[in-house]
Amino acid sequence: MSISISVLTGLLQVLPQLRPQLYFKASLTALSHAMEDQVLAATLEQPLIIANFQRERFYRQEAHRYQRLAQKSNQIYVLSAPETDFSHSSDFYEKVAFEPDDALAQEWHLVVIAQNYSTCLICRECLGSIVKNQQQKYFTPGMDTDTARRFEGIWTSERGVSLKAAELLLDRILLYRPELLEKIEKARQRFGIGRSASDISSQNRSEFAYDIDTDPFVQRLVTYLQASQYKLHKAYRSISAQARKERLVNSISSAIRRSLKPEEVVEIAAQELGQNLEACRCLIYRSQEHDTQAIVEQEFLMPGVLSLSGQPWQLAQNSLFEEIVNTGEGVCVADTFSDYRIKKSKALGYVIKKFGIRSWLMEPVLYQGRLLGVVELHYCGEKPHQWQTGELDLVKAIATSIGAALIQAEAYANLETLNQQLEALDRTRSNLIAITGHELRTPLSTIQVCLESLATEPDMPPELQQVMLSTALEDSERMRKLIQDFLTLSNLESGRVEWHPEPLNLQECIDLALSRVCTRAGNEKIPSIAIKISPKLPLVKADGDWLVEVLAKLVDNSCKFTPVTGEVNIHADENDSQMVQVTVSDTGRGIEPNRLEAVFELFYQEEGALRRTVGGTGLGLAICRQIVNNWGGNIWVESTGKNQGSRFYFTIPMVYG
């Protein structure tokens, strides 16, 4: 059963002289509480109370008040549209659950009728307020928009209006709960509900002409007005603080846009922040996590406060600095005289006493988790400073802006260096193209000459034909190796290689590498190779294919530069850095001391003559360095000079446990 007729509409039809007014939800709450408090303050009254809460969720907020009111009267009726467990009942008072599409779902009513006073509040929520409230809850869920709801209606203490409002509401109650007829009739007879207007007027002049105690009602409204003024003042103060924060942040942002010099940005930040927060001293300095001291670059001072500008500021024994380094968050000390961190540190106690710091704030200047500096605020008065949340948020916002400014200035300062590096890279690229072209052109020319000779001289002796074919095949293989090594190095340098580290037995990897070296050598003789690996050597962690590639290239390199009568040794053992150190040594031609680093460069070969007597692409050691560096190891070479042999070292991480 649902009724589309509004109680407010019915009341205005019966009493057309009434003029509805607009109310906000907050005002209706205050009026309702005032009317209820007036009932609670009465002594022997047994009033009739009818309350309509629209929805169950609004009723639940006031249920405890109506349990108290139930102790004053047995004629209390509460109406609401059920949402969970609200239903017809008669526990403390009469509950009336109406249909959600009833007109009551859009109305707010409270009627109080006693022997010596009466008050009624009959209101209907404005249609625009309902739509707007639903939209705001849809687009901004969780946002409190309830207090902005608007209602139109009647609030009056005129008895005739209150009785008519009670009559309309009691009729509505009977439609939902007809079993309450006898109880409702008693209320009607007692308070004269349903009489004519003339009878009510006469009754007002005679029977009910008693003194009315309005103090509870008035006191409630005064309390509400005071609370509203406090909330308004608090809101204005919050808006003012927010505006101040925005002005300060904007001034810092403007300084960043105007200048790329960090000292100018930091100076403006120190002055603006110190003035806005009325600090006795504001310090801004650059520092990193492991710094033991910093130089105070910029400072704001109140008159009569000791300056720290340009002086070293000790950080080594500063537990507050250690805390912001460890947590990445600011540290706020309300009172240095009682703070436990200050009490247990003699160094901080000395600083407090010397510079008169009573309240202390340290906020880190961070950029992507990296500490760039610190902002400090000192209050040096006799009483500790009461830190506000808005102040802490403001300092954090300024520290963030300073961090961005320092990084921006640092990037600009490094721009020239970056340009120089780009120019060097461009030159390297040009040289690489030239060298690659030369390395490819030389064997290609040889192949072309051999093939042309075979094609144009059919009468060439078989022995010479075999020489031509062998030469062409050797140079084509050289070209293939060059292209393969170049592609491998390109993939390594560009990061396109997928690594698959796993625990490996080093002996097995060496065996695979030696098998690969022997296959490449074919029928050519190579020096003898000796292996010395401890059986207790732990497993290593690396990508197996690439580890075998490093071993094969180093052994192959030693074999090329060592006569067949010489020897190549492979040794592996643990070093002091908890890594496995592999050594590939030989008794070959050796390397000049001033060339030890150059051997790992692209296309390095010892000298032009060797290119004709020793094969190779000049990329093998560069590839080895890229691979070893990737798994976190090091690679280097030692040699005492020509014909003294060489020793190549590289390290591999061990597998623990």
VEXDREN-2710 file (C-alpha; in Angstrom, 1 decimal):
% VEXDREN-2710
k/r/px/py/pz
1/MET/0.0/0.0/0.0
2/SER/1.5/3.3/-1.0
3/ILE/0.0/6.8/-1.0
4/SER/1.1/9.6/-3.3
5/ILE/-0.6/12.4/-1.3
6/SER/1.8/14.6/0.6
7/VAL/1.0/15.5/4.3
8/LEU/2.4/19.0/3.6
9/THR/0.1/19.4/0.6
10/GLY/-2.9/18.2/2.7
11/LEU/-2.1/20.6/5.5
12/LEU/-1.8/23.6/3.1
13/GLN/-5.2/22.6/1.5
14/VAL/-6.9/22.6/4.9
15/LEU/-5.1/25.8/6.2
16/PRO/-4.5/27.9/3.0
17/GLN/-3.3/30.9/5.1
18/LEU/0.0/29.0/5.9
19/ARG/3.0/30.0/3.9
20/PRO/5.8/27.4/3.6
21/GLN/9.4/28.4/3.9
22/LEU/12.8/26.9/2.8
23/TYR/15.0/25.1/5.3
24/PHE/18.3/23.3/5.1
25/LYS/18.7/19.9/6.5
26/ALA/21.0/21.2/9.2
27/SER/18.4/23.7/10.4
28/LEU/15.7/21.0/10.6
29/THR/18.0/18.8/12.6
30/ALA/18.5/21.7/15.1
31/LEU/14.7/22.4/15.3
32/SER/13.9/18.7/15.8
33/HIS/16.5/18.3/18.6
34/ALA/15.2/21.4/20.3
35/MET/11.6/20.1/20.2
36/GLU/12.7/16.8/21.5
37/ASP/14.7/18.4/24.3
38/GLN/11.7/20.4/25.4
39/VAL/9.9/17.1/25.9
40/LEU/12.8/15.5/27.8
41/ALA/12.9/18.6/30.1
42/ALA/9.3/18.3/31.1
43/THR/8.3/16.6/34.4
44/LEU/4.8/15.1/34.3
45/GLU/3.9/15.6/30.7
46/GLN/2.6/12.7/28.6
47/PRO/2.7/14.3/25.1
48/LEU/1.8/12.9/21.7
49/ILE/4.9/12.6/19.5
50/ILE/4.8/11.7/15.8
51/ALA/8.0/11.6/13.8
52/ASN/8.6/10.7/10.2
53/PHE/12.3/10.0/9.3
54/GLN/11.9/9.3/5.5
55/ARG/14.4/6.4/5.5
56/GLU/15.5/3.9/8.1
57/ARG/19.1/5.1/7.9
58/PHE/18.0/8.6/9.2
59/TYR/16.0/6.9/12.0
60/ARG/18.9/4.8/13.2
61/GLN/20.9/8.0/13.9
62/GLU/18.2/9.1/16.4
63/ALA/16.9/5.8/17.8
64/HIS/18.6/6.3/21.1
65/ARG/16.9/9.7/21.6
66/TYR/13.5/8.1/21.0
67/GLN/14.2/5.4/23.5
68/ARG/14.7/8.2/26.1
69/LEU/11.5/10.0/24.9
70/ALA/9.6/6.7/25.3
71/GLN/10.2/7.0/29.0
72/LYS/8.2/10.3/29.0
73/SER/5.1/9.1/27.0
74/ASN/3.4/6.0/25.6
75/GLN/2.0/8.0/22.7
76/ILE/5.0/8.0/20.4
77/TYR/4.8/7.1/16.7
78/VAL/7.8/6.7/14.5
79/LEU/7.4/6.4/10.7
80/SER/10.1/5.3/8.2
81/ALA/10.6/3.5/5.0
82/PRO/12.4/0.2/5.8
83/GLU/15.9/-0.5/4.4
84/THR/17.1/-3.4/6.5
85/ASP/15.2/-4.5/9.7
86/PHE/12.7/-1.6/10.3
87/SER/9.2/-3.0/10.5
88/HIS/5.8/-2.7/12.3
89/SER/6.4/-3.1/16.1
90/SER/5.5/-1.8/19.5
91/ASP/8.7/-2.3/21.5
92/PHE/9.5/1.0/23.0
93/TYR/7.1/3.0/20.9
94/GLU/5.0/2.4/17.8
95/LYS/7.0/1.8/14.6
96/VAL/5.2/2.3/11.3
97/ALA/7.0/1.0/8.2
98/PHE/5.5/2.6/5.1
99/GLU/6.2/1.7/1.4
100/PRO/9.4/3.3/-0.1
101/ASP/7.3/4.9/-2.9
102/ASP/4.9/6.5/-0.4
103/ALA/5.0/10.4/-0.4
104/LEU/6.2/10.1/3.2
105/ALA/9.6/9.0/1.8
106/GLN/10.2/12.6/0.6
107/GLU/9.0/14.3/3.8
108/TRP/10.3/15.2/7.2
109/HIS/7.7/15.5/10.1
110/LEU/7.8/16.0/13.8
111/VAL/4.7/16.9/15.8
112/VAL/4.7/17.4/19.5
113/ILE/1.4/18.0/21.3
114/ALA/1.2/18.4/25.1
115/GLN/-1.3/19.8/27.5
116/ASN/0.3/23.3/27.7
117/TYR/2.2/23.5/24.4
118/SER/2.4/22.2/20.9
119/THR/4.9/22.4/18.0
120/CYS/5.0/20.9/14.6
121/LEU/7.5/20.6/11.8
122/ILE/6.0/19.5/8.5
123/CYS/8.4/19.6/5.5
124/ARG/8.9/18.1/2.1
125/GLU/12.3/17.8/0.4
126/CYS/12.7/19.9/-2.7
127/LEU/12.7/18.0/-6.0
128/GLY/15.9/19.7/-7.1
129/SER/17.7/18.8/-3.9
130/ILE/16.7/15.1/-4.3
131/VAL/18.1/15.0/-7.9
132/LYS/21.3/16.9/-7.0
133/ASN/21.9/14.7/-3.9
134/GLN/21.6/11.5/-6.0
135/GLN/23.9/12.8/-8.7
136/GLN/26.6/13.9/-6.2
137/LYS/26.5/10.5/-4.5
138/TYR/26.7/8.8/-7.9
139/PHE/29.7/10.8/-9.1
140/THR/31.4/11.3/-5.8
141/PRO/30.6/8.2/-3.7
142/GLY/31.2/8.6/0.0
143/MET/31.1/12.4/-0.1
144/ASP/28.9/14.0/2.7
145/THR/26.3/16.0/0.8
146/ASP/23.5/15.3/3.3
147/THR/23.8/18.7/5.1
148/ALA/23.1/20.6/1.9
149/ARG/19.7/19.1/1.3
150/ARG/16.8/21.6/1.1
151/PHE/13.2/21.3/2.3
152/GLU/10.1/23.5/2.1
153/GLY/7.5/23.4/4.9
154/ILE/6.0/24.7/8.0
155/TRP/7.4/25.1/11.5
156/THR/5.1/26.6/14.1
157/SER/4.0/26.4/17.7
158/GLU/0.4/27.4/16.8
159/ARG/-1.8/24.7/18.4
160/GLY/-4.4/24.6/15.6
161/VAL/-1.9/23.9/13.0
162/SER/-0.2/21.2/15.1
163/LEU/-3.5/19.4/15.8
164/LYS/-4.4/19.4/12.1
165/ALA/-0.9/18.0/11.2
166/ALA/-1.3/15.3/13.9
167/GLU/-4.7/14.4/12.5
168/LEU/-3.3/13.9/9.0
169/LEU/-0.4/11.8/10.3
170/LEU/-2.6/9.7/12.5
171/ASP/-4.9/8.9/9.6
172/ARG/-1.9/7.8/7.6
173/ILE/-0.7/5.6/10.5
174/LEU/-4.0/3.9/10.7
175/LEU/-3.8/3.0/7.0
176/TYR/-0.7/1.0/7.7
177/ARG/-1.5/-0.2/11.2
178/PRO/-5.3/-0.4/11.8
179/GLU/-4.7/-2.4/15.0
180/LEU/-3.7/0.9/16.7
181/LEU/-7.2/2.4/16.3
182/GLU/-8.1/2.2/20.0
183/LYS/-4.8/3.8/21.1
184/ILE/-5.0/6.5/18.5
185/GLU/-8.6/7.3/19.6
186/LYS/-7.4/7.9/23.1
187/ALA/-4.9/10.4/21.9
188/ARG/-7.5/12.2/19.7
189/GLN/-9.9/12.5/22.6
190/ARG/-7.2/13.6/25.1
191/PHE/-5.7/16.4/22.9
192/GLY/-8.9/17.3/20.9
193/ILE/-7.5/16.1/17.6
194/GLY/-10.2/16.4/14.9
195/ARG/-12.3/19.2/16.4
196/SER/-13.4/22.2/14.4
197/ALA/-11.2/25.3/14.1
198/SER/-13.6/27.3/16.3
199/ASP/-13.4/24.7/19.1
200/ILE/-9.6/24.7/18.8
201/SER/-9.5/28.5/19.0
202/SER/-11.7/28.5/22.1
203/GLN/-9.6/25.7/23.6
204/ASN/-6.4/27.7/23.0
205/ARG/-7.9/30.7/24.9
206/SER/-9.1/28.7/27.9
207/GLU/-8.1/25.1/28.6
208/PHE/-4.5/25.3/27.5
209/ALA/-3.7/28.9/28.6
210/TYR/-0.8/27.8/30.8
211/ASP/2.8/29.0/31.2
212/ILE/5.1/27.3/28.7
213/ASP/8.7/26.5/29.6
214/THR/10.6/27.4/26.5
215/ASP/14.1/27.3/28.1
216/PRO/15.1/23.8/26.9
217/PHE/14.0/24.8/23.4
218/VAL/15.8/28.1/23.4
219/GLN/19.0/26.6/25.0
220/ARG/19.1/23.9/22.3
221/LEU/18.9/26.5/19.5
222/VAL/21.6/28.6/21.2
223/THR/23.8/25.6/21.5
224/TYR/23.3/24.7/17.9
225/LEU/24.0/28.3/16.8
226/GLN/27.2/28.3/18.8
227/ALA/28.3/25.0/17.2
228/SER/27.4/26.3/13.8
229/GLN/29.5/29.4/14.4
230/TYR/32.4/27.3/15.5
231/LYS/32.1/25.1/12.4
232/LEU/31.9/28.1/10.2
233/HIS/35.0/29.7/11.9
234/LYS/36.8/26.4/11.5
235/ALA/35.9/26.2/7.8
236/TYR/37.0/29.8/7.2
237/ARG/40.3/29.0/8.9
238/SER/40.8/25.9/6.8
239/ILE/40.0/27.8/3.6
240/SER/42.5/30.5/4.7
241/ALA/45.2/28.0/5.4
242/GLN/44.6/26.3/2.0
243/ALA/44.7/29.6/0.2
244/ARG/48.0/30.4/2.0
245/LYS/49.4/27.0/1.1
246/GLU/48.4/27.5/-2.6
247/ARG/50.0/31.0/-2.7
248/LEU/53.2/29.7/-1.2
249/VAL/53.4/26.7/-3.5
250/ASN/52.6/29.0/-6.5
251/SER/55.4/31.4/-5.5
252/ILE/57.9/28.5/-5.4
253/SER/56.6/27.1/-8.7
254/SER/56.9/30.6/-10.3
255/ALA/60.5/30.8/-9.0
256/ILE/61.2/27.4/-10.6
257/ARG/59.9/28.6/-13.9
258/ARG/61.8/31.9/-13.8
259/SER/65.2/30.4/-12.9
260/LEU/67.1/27.3/-13.3
261/LYS/69.6/28.2/-10.5
262/PRO/68.8/26.1/-7.5
263/GLU/70.2/28.7/-5.0
264/GLU/67.6/31.2/-6.1
265/VAL/64.7/28.8/-5.8
266/VAL/66.0/27.6/-2.4
267/GLU/66.3/31.2/-1.2
268/ILE/62.8/32.1/-2.1
269/ALA/61.5/28.9/-0.5
270/ALA/63.3/29.6/2.8
271/GLN/62.0/33.2/3.0
272/GLU/58.4/32.4/2.0
273/LEU/58.1/29.3/4.2
274/GLY/59.6/31.0/7.3
275/GLN/57.4/34.0/7.0
276/ASN/54.2/32.1/6.3
277/LEU/54.7/29.7/9.2
278/GLU/56.1/32.4/11.5
279/ALA/59.1/30.3/12.3
280/CYS/62.1/31.7/14.2
281/ARG/64.5/30.0/11.8
282/CYS/64.0/28.2/8.5
283/LEU/66.9/26.2/7.1
284/ILE/67.3/24.6/3.7
285/TYR/70.4/22.7/2.8
286/ARG/71.4/19.9/0.4
287/SER/72.6/16.6/1.7
288/GLN/72.6/12.9/0.9
289/GLU/72.0/9.8/3.0
290/HIS/75.6/9.2/4.2
291/ASP/76.7/12.8/4.7
292/THR/78.1/13.6/8.1
293/GLN/77.5/17.3/7.8
294/ALA/76.0/19.9/5.4
295/ILE/76.5/23.5/4.7
296/VAL/73.4/25.7/5.4
297/GLU/72.8/27.4/2.0
298/GLN/69.7/29.4/2.7
299/GLU/68.1/30.7/5.9
300/PHE/65.2/32.7/7.2
301/LEU/65.6/34.4/10.6
302/MET/63.4/36.3/13.0
303/PRO/65.2/39.2/14.6
304/GLY/67.4/38.2/17.6
305/VAL/67.8/34.6/16.5
306/LEU/71.3/33.2/16.0
307/SER/72.2/32.7/12.3
308/LEU/73.5/29.4/10.9
309/SER/74.0/30.6/7.3
310/GLY/77.1/29.3/5.6
311/GLN/78.1/27.2/8.7
312/PRO/78.5/23.4/8.7
313/TRP/75.4/21.7/10.2
314/GLN/76.3/18.4/11.9
315/LEU/74.4/15.3/10.8
316/ALA/76.6/12.4/11.9
317/GLN/75.1/12.1/15.4
318/ASN/71.7/13.6/14.7
319/SER/69.2/10.9/15.4
320/LEU/66.4/13.0/13.8
321/PHE/68.3/13.0/10.5
322/GLU/68.9/9.3/10.8
323/GLU/65.2/8.8/11.2
324/ILE/64.2/10.7/8.1
325/VAL/66.9/8.8/6.1
326/ASN/65.5/5.4/7.3
327/THR/61.8/6.2/6.9
328/GLY/61.8/8.8/4.1
329/GLU/59.3/10.8/6.2
330/GLY/59.5/14.1/8.1
331/VAL/60.2/14.3/11.8
332/CYS/58.2/16.6/14.1
333/VAL/59.3/17.4/17.6
334/ALA/56.6/19.3/19.6
335/ASP/58.8/20.0/22.6
336/THR/62.5/19.4/22.6
337/PHE/62.6/19.6/26.4
338/SER/60.6/16.4/26.8
339/ASP/61.2/14.5/23.6
340/TYR/62.9/11.1/24.2
341/ARG/65.1/11.3/21.1
342/ILE/66.6/14.5/22.3
343/LYS/67.0/13.3/25.9
344/LYS/69.1/10.3/24.9
345/SER/71.4/12.2/22.6
346/LYS/74.1/14.5/24.1
347/ALA/74.9/15.9/20.7
348/LEU/71.3/17.0/20.1
349/GLY/71.0/18.3/23.6
350/TYR/74.0/20.6/22.9
351/VAL/72.4/21.8/19.7
352/ILE/69.1/22.6/21.4
353/LYS/70.8/24.5/24.2
354/LYS/73.2/26.5/21.8
355/PHE/70.5/27.5/19.3
356/GLY/67.6/27.7/21.6
357/ILE/65.3/25.3/19.7
358/ARG/62.0/24.5/21.5
359/SER/60.1/23.0/18.6
360/TRP/61.8/21.3/15.6
361/LEU/60.6/20.1/12.2
362/MET/62.8/18.3/9.7
363/GLU/61.3/17.4/6.3
364/PRO/63.4/15.5/3.7
365/VAL/63.7/16.9/0.1
366/LEU/63.2/13.8/-2.0
367/TYR/63.0/12.9/-5.7
368/GLN/62.0/9.4/-6.6
369/GLY/63.1/8.2/-3.2
370/ARG/66.5/9.8/-3.4
371/LEU/67.4/12.2/-0.6
372/LEU/68.5/15.6/-2.0
373/GLY/68.3/17.8/1.0
374/VAL/66.4/18.8/4.1
375/VAL/64.0/21.6/5.2
376/GLU/64.1/22.6/8.9
377/LEU/61.9/24.8/10.9
378/HIS/62.9/26.0/14.4
379/TYR/60.7/27.7/17.0
380/CYS/62.7/29.2/19.8
381/GLY/60.0/30.7/22.1
382/GLU/59.5/29.9/25.7
383/LYS/56.5/27.8/24.9
384/PRO/56.5/24.8/22.5
385/HIS/54.8/25.4/19.1
386/GLN/51.5/23.6/18.5
387/TRP/52.0/21.9/15.1
388/GLN/48.9/21.9/12.9
389/THR/48.2/19.2/10.2
390/GLY/48.0/22.0/7.6
391/GLU/51.5/23.2/8.5
392/LEU/53.0/19.8/8.1
393/ASP/51.3/19.3/4.7
394/LEU/52.5/22.7/3.6
395/VAL/56.1/21.9/4.4
396/LYS/55.9/18.6/2.7
397/ALA/54.5/20.3/-0.5
398/ILE/57.3/22.9/-0.5
399/ALA/59.9/20.1/0.0
400/THR/58.4/18.3/-3.0
401/SER/58.7/21.5/-5.1
402/ILE/62.2/22.1/-4.0
403/GLY/63.1/18.5/-5.0
404/ALA/61.7/19.0/-8.5
405/ALA/63.7/22.3/-8.8
406/LEU/67.0/20.8/-7.7
407/ILE/66.6/17.9/-10.1
408/GLN/65.6/20.3/-12.9
409/ALA/68.7/22.5/-12.2
410/GLU/70.9/19.4/-12.0
411/ALA/69.7/18.2/-15.3
412/TYR/70.3/21.6/-16.9
413/ALA/73.8/21.8/-15.4
414/ASN/74.6/18.3/-16.9
415/LEU/73.2/19.2/-20.3
416/GLU/76.5/20.3/-21.7
417/THR/78.2/17.1/-20.4
418/LEU/75.4/15.0/-22.0
419/ASN/75.9/16.8/-25.3
420/GLN/79.6/16.1/-25.2
421/GLN/78.9/12.5/-24.5
422/LEU/76.4/12.3/-27.4
423/GLU/79.0/13.8/-29.7
424/ALA/81.5/11.2/-28.5
425/LEU/79.0/8.5/-29.1
426/ASP/78.3/9.8/-32.6
427/ARG/82.0/9.7/-33.4
428/THR/82.2/6.2/-32.0
429/ARG/79.3/5.2/-34.3
430/SER/81.1/6.7/-37.3
431/ASN/84.3/4.9/-36.4
432/LEU/82.4/1.6/-35.9
433/ILE/80.8/1.9/-39.3
434/ALA/84.2/2.6/-40.9
435/ILE/85.9/-0.2/-39.1
436/THR/83.1/-2.7/-39.9
437/GLY/83.2/-1.7/-43.5
438/HIS/86.9/-2.2/-43.6
439/GLU/86.8/-5.6/-41.9
440/LEU/84.1/-6.8/-44.3
441/ARG/85.6/-5.3/-47.4
442/THR/89.0/-7.0/-47.0
443/PRO/87.8/-10.6/-47.0
444/LEU/85.1/-9.8/-49.6
445/SER/87.8/-8.5/-52.0
446/THR/89.8/-11.7/-51.5
447/ILE/86.8/-13.8/-52.2
448/GLN/86.0/-11.8/-55.3
449/VAL/89.5/-12.2/-56.7
450/CYS/89.6/-15.9/-56.0
451/LEU/86.2/-16.5/-57.7
452/GLU/87.1/-14.3/-60.7
453/SER/90.3/-16.2/-61.2
454/LEU/88.5/-19.5/-61.1
455/ALA/85.9/-18.3/-63.6
456/THR/88.3/-16.7/-66.1
457/GLU/91.2/-19.2/-66.0
458/PRO/89.7/-22.7/-66.8
459/ASP/93.2/-24.1/-67.4
460/MET/94.4/-23.2/-63.9
461/PRO/96.3/-26.1/-62.3
462/PRO/94.2/-28.1/-59.8
463/GLU/96.6/-27.3/-57.0
464/LEU/96.1/-23.6/-57.5
465/GLN/92.4/-24.0/-57.8
466/GLN/92.3/-25.7/-54.4
467/VAL/94.3/-22.8/-52.9
468/MET/91.8/-20.3/-54.4
469/LEU/88.8/-22.3/-53.0
470/SER/90.4/-22.7/-49.6
471/THR/91.2/-18.9/-49.4
472/ALA/87.7/-18.0/-50.4
473/LEU/86.1/-20.4/-47.9
474/GLU/88.4/-19.1/-45.1
475/ASP/87.5/-15.5/-45.8
476/SER/83.8/-16.2/-46.1
477/GLU/84.0/-17.9/-42.7
478/ARG/85.8/-14.9/-41.3
479/MET/83.0/-12.7/-42.6
480/ARG/80.4/-15.0/-41.1
481/LYS/82.1/-14.9/-37.7
482/LEU/82.4/-11.1/-37.9
483/ILE/78.7/-10.6/-38.7
484/GLN/77.7/-13.1/-36.0
485/ASP/79.9/-11.5/-33.3
486/PHE/78.7/-8.0/-34.3
487/LEU/75.0/-9.0/-34.0
488/THR/75.8/-10.7/-30.7
489/LEU/77.5/-7.6/-29.3
490/SER/74.7/-5.4/-30.6
491/ASN/72.1/-7.5/-28.8
492/LEU/74.1/-7.4/-25.6
493/GLU/74.6/-3.7/-25.6
494/SER/71.0/-2.9/-26.5
495/GLY/69.6/-5.1/-23.7
496/ARG/67.6/-7.4/-26.1
497/VAL/69.1/-10.6/-24.6
498/GLU/67.0/-12.7/-22.3
499/TRP/69.0/-14.0/-19.4
500/HIS/68.2/-17.3/-17.7
501/PRO/70.5/-17.6/-14.6
502/GLU/70.7/-21.0/-13.0
503/PRO/73.0/-23.0/-10.7
504/LEU/75.8/-24.5/-12.8
505/ASN/78.7/-26.9/-12.4
506/LEU/81.7/-25.0/-13.6
507/GLN/83.6/-28.2/-14.7
508/GLU/80.7/-29.2/-17.0
509/CYS/80.7/-25.7/-18.6
510/ILE/84.5/-25.9/-19.2
511/ASP/84.1/-29.3/-20.8
512/LEU/81.5/-27.9/-23.2
513/ALA/83.7/-24.8/-24.0
514/LEU/86.7/-27.0/-24.8
515/SER/84.6/-29.2/-27.1
516/ARG/83.5/-26.1/-28.9
517/VAL/87.1/-24.9/-29.3
518/CYS/88.3/-28.2/-30.7
519/THR/85.4/-28.2/-33.2
520/ARG/86.3/-24.8/-34.4
521/ALA/90.0/-25.7/-34.7
522/GLY/89.2/-28.7/-36.9
523/ASN/92.4/-30.2/-38.2
524/GLU/94.6/-27.4/-36.9
525/LYS/96.8/-28.2/-34.0
526/ILE/96.3/-26.3/-30.8
527/PRO/98.4/-25.9/-27.6
528/SER/97.9/-28.4/-24.8
529/ILE/95.2/-27.3/-22.3
530/ALA/95.4/-28.1/-18.6
531/ILE/92.5/-27.8/-16.2
532/LYS/92.8/-27.3/-12.4
533/ILE/89.4/-27.2/-10.7
534/SER/88.9/-27.9/-7.0
535/PRO/86.3/-30.7/-6.6
536/LYS/84.9/-28.8/-3.6
537/LEU/84.2/-25.7/-5.8
538/PRO/80.6/-24.5/-5.2
539/LEU/78.1/-24.1/-7.9
540/VAL/78.0/-20.8/-9.8
541/LYS/74.9/-18.9/-10.8
542/ALA/74.8/-17.7/-14.5
543/ASP/73.2/-18.3/-17.8
544/GLY/74.8/-21.6/-19.0
545/ASP/75.0/-20.8/-22.7
546/TRP/76.7/-17.4/-22.2
547/LEU/79.1/-18.8/-19.6
548/VAL/80.2/-21.4/-22.1
549/GLU/80.6/-18.7/-24.7
550/VAL/82.9/-16.6/-22.4
551/LEU/85.0/-19.7/-21.6
552/ALA/85.2/-20.7/-25.3
553/LYS/86.2/-17.2/-26.5
554/LEU/88.9/-16.8/-23.8
555/VAL/90.4/-20.3/-24.5
556/ASP/90.2/-19.8/-28.3
557/ASN/91.9/-16.4/-27.9
558/SER/94.8/-17.9/-25.9
559/CYS/95.2/-20.8/-28.4
560/LYS/95.5/-18.3/-31.3
561/PHE/98.3/-16.4/-29.7
562/THR/100.2/-19.4/-28.2
563/PRO/102.4/-21.7/-30.3
564/VAL/101.4/-25.4/-30.4
565/THR/104.4/-26.2/-28.2
566/GLY/103.0/-23.8/-25.5
567/GLU/100.4/-24.4/-22.9
568/VAL/97.0/-23.0/-21.9
569/ASN/95.8/-23.4/-18.3
570/ILE/92.3/-23.1/-16.8
571/HIS/92.1/-22.6/-13.1
572/ALA/89.1/-21.7/-10.8
573/ASP/88.8/-21.1/-7.1
574/GLU/86.9/-18.9/-4.6
575/ASN/88.2/-15.4/-4.0
576/ASP/87.8/-13.0/-1.0
577/SER/84.6/-11.4/-2.5
578/GLN/82.7/-14.7/-2.2
579/MET/82.8/-15.1/-6.0
580/VAL/84.4/-17.9/-8.1
581/GLN/87.4/-16.5/-9.9
582/VAL/88.3/-18.2/-13.2
583/THR/91.7/-17.8/-14.8
584/VAL/92.7/-18.6/-18.4
585/SER/96.4/-18.2/-18.7
586/ASP/98.8/-19.0/-21.6
587/THR/102.5/-19.0/-22.5
588/GLY/101.9/-17.0/-25.7
589/ARG/103.0/-13.6/-27.1
590/GLY/101.7/-11.6/-24.1
591/ILE/100.5/-8.0/-24.1
592/GLU/102.3/-4.7/-23.5
593/PRO/101.2/-3.3/-20.1
594/ASN/99.9/-0.1/-21.7
595/ARG/97.6/-2.2/-23.8
596/LEU/95.9/-4.2/-21.1
597/GLU/92.7/-2.2/-21.1
598/ALA/92.5/-1.7/-24.8
599/VAL/92.2/-5.4/-25.5
600/PHE/88.5/-5.3/-24.5
601/GLU/87.7/-2.5/-27.0
602/LEU/85.8/-3.1/-30.2
603/PHE/87.9/-4.5/-33.1
604/TYR/91.1/-4.3/-31.1
605/GLN/94.0/-6.4/-32.5
606/GLU/97.5/-6.2/-31.3
607/GLU/99.0/-5.0/-34.6
608/GLY/98.5/-5.0/-38.3
609/ALA/100.9/-7.9/-38.9
610/LEU/98.9/-10.2/-36.6
611/ARG/95.8/-9.8/-38.8
612/ARG/97.5/-11.6/-41.5
613/THR/99.0/-14.4/-39.3
614/VAL/96.2/-14.8/-36.7
615/GLY/92.5/-15.0/-37.4
616/GLY/89.7/-13.3/-35.4
617/THR/87.2/-10.5/-35.6
618/GLY/88.5/-8.2/-32.8
619/LEU/85.1/-8.5/-31.0
620/GLY/85.5/-11.6/-28.8
621/LEU/86.9/-9.9/-25.7
622/ALA/84.3/-7.0/-26.0
623/ILE/81.6/-9.6/-26.0
624/CYS/83.1/-11.4/-23.0
625/ARG/83.1/-8.1/-21.0
626/GLN/79.4/-7.4/-21.8
627/ILE/78.4/-11.0/-20.7
628/VAL/80.5/-10.9/-17.4
629/ASN/79.3/-7.5/-16.4
630/ASN/75.7/-8.6/-16.9
631/TRP/75.8/-11.2/-14.1
632/GLY/77.7/-8.8/-11.8
633/GLY/81.2/-10.1/-12.3
634/ASN/84.5/-8.4/-13.4
635/ILE/86.9/-9.3/-16.2
636/TRP/90.5/-8.2/-16.6
637/VAL/93.9/-9.2/-17.9
638/GLU/97.4/-9.3/-16.7
639/SER/100.7/-9.6/-18.6
640/THR/104.3/-8.6/-18.1
641/GLY/104.9/-7.8/-21.8
642/LYS/105.9/-9.4/-25.1
643/ASN/106.4/-13.1/-25.2
644/GLN/105.6/-13.3/-21.4
645/GLY/102.2/-14.9/-21.8
646/SER/98.9/-13.4/-20.5
647/ARG/96.4/-14.2/-17.8
648/PHE/92.7/-13.5/-18.3
649/TYR/90.5/-13.4/-15.1
650/PHE/86.7/-13.2/-14.6
651/THR/84.4/-13.7/-11.7
652/ILE/81.1/-15.5/-11.3
653/PRO/78.6/-15.3/-8.4
654/MET/78.4/-18.4/-6.2
655/VAL/75.3/-20.3/-5.2
656/TYR/74.8/-20.1/-1.5
657/GLY/73.4/-22.9/0.6
END
